[in-house]
Amino acid sequence: MTVKDYIELIKIQPYIEKGSKVHEFMHEAAAQARFITSEINNKFHTAEEIRKLFSDLTGKKVDDDFGLFPPIYSDFGKNITVGKRVFINAGCVFQDQGGIEIGDDCLIGHQVVFATLNHDLESGKRGNMYAAPIKLGKNVWVGSHATILAGVTIGDNSVIAAGAVVTKDVPLNTLVGGVPAKVIKNL
């Protein structure tokens, strides 16, 4: 299986059975992602070097205005897409098997978690997972320690308050906060 095969398959077959070929492929990709993130996280790099390493992690060249403060964690890597002028602050976690798209001009605060997988609720199938993408529109600001769950789309110009747990789509031009996140006001 290739990364391209995996990404196409997960779009039409988002249920992943423990021990399946897809599950095994995820583990192989995770090893590669850990290798690259350990390089990013464990010594000083210039901004240019970080952009190169992040591009290696995602398999896609990032914009020259992309910024990242390490550390960063990813357990797949190749299903992350970032737009232009994106900044990611320290300690973020990208569980990107289901896909993470970050639009132009987004700001990601410290220790934000993007979780694109959910385990099966049935106890005998708990090792099986459902994958669903997370999509951030343009000019989204995600505050520190926020968690965004599988299947969520965040509209352009929206703000996710620090510590929020986002379980549902967020309309454009909206501030949300809380656990679970609720609309606080329109912007």
Salt bridges, closest charged atoms under 4 A:
GLU8 OE2 - LYS11 NZ 3.58
GLU39 OE2 - LYS43 NZ 3.70
GLU39 OE2 - HIS45 NE2 3.42
GLU49 OE1 - HIS45 ND1 3.61
ASP56 OD1 - LYS52 NZ 2.88
ASP64 OD1 - LYS61 NZ 3.70
ASP105 OD1 - ARG85 NE 2.59
